[in-house]
Amino acid sequence: KAASATRGFNVNVHSTYILEQKLDTYTDALYRILYQLVLNKGLIRRKTVILVKSIKLLDAIREDIKDRLEADGLLDLNLTRFHSKVPTAEKKEALDGDIIFSTDSSLSTAIDIADLETVISLIPTSSETLTSQMLGRLRNIGKPVYYIDMVDAGFKECVTQLGRRRQGVYRKKAKTLKEISI
């Protein structure tokens, strides 16, 4: 596993690994979460941000999710992109999308997304600061908000990082913590 190196876990190599070898596995899991939990099989809408590490991975996942939503008759959802290569005019409108695909670096501090209800993170990290920033996208909007942390259990480092997030950030900030295996 190239993402696991002698100098530690390399999240960029992990993103390339997903893109080149595990894209179907990731999009299957992500779509099940999105369709069943977030959209309640299309019966409700929750403004959602999906965070990934690389733009190439983001675009590939977005296209796959778009195709799946269309196949399930959810053509009216506005899927947008928010990252460094998106033109400024498109970026301004992107934050109004129903499902916003972004990188963590593009959606860092000082970006406010009105009525955001769900964040789904595909970014393995041990950084409490980054995790707090990603959680910070969610505000008190008068109804429940959800942070979903997809973890690649095939990498020991990803599981270890999740343990650190549980002990650090999630213990302090989460009201409820549930683990779902898919």
ABEGO torsion letter per residue (X at the ends): XAABBAAEBBAAAAAAAAAAAAAAAAAAAAAAAAAAAAAGGGABBBBBBBBBABAAAAAAAAAAAAAAAAAAGBAABBBBBBBAABBAAAAAAAAABABBBBBAAABBBGBBBBGBABBBBABBBABAAAAAAAAAABBBAGBBBBBBBBBBAABAAAAAAAAAAAABAAAAABABBBBBBX
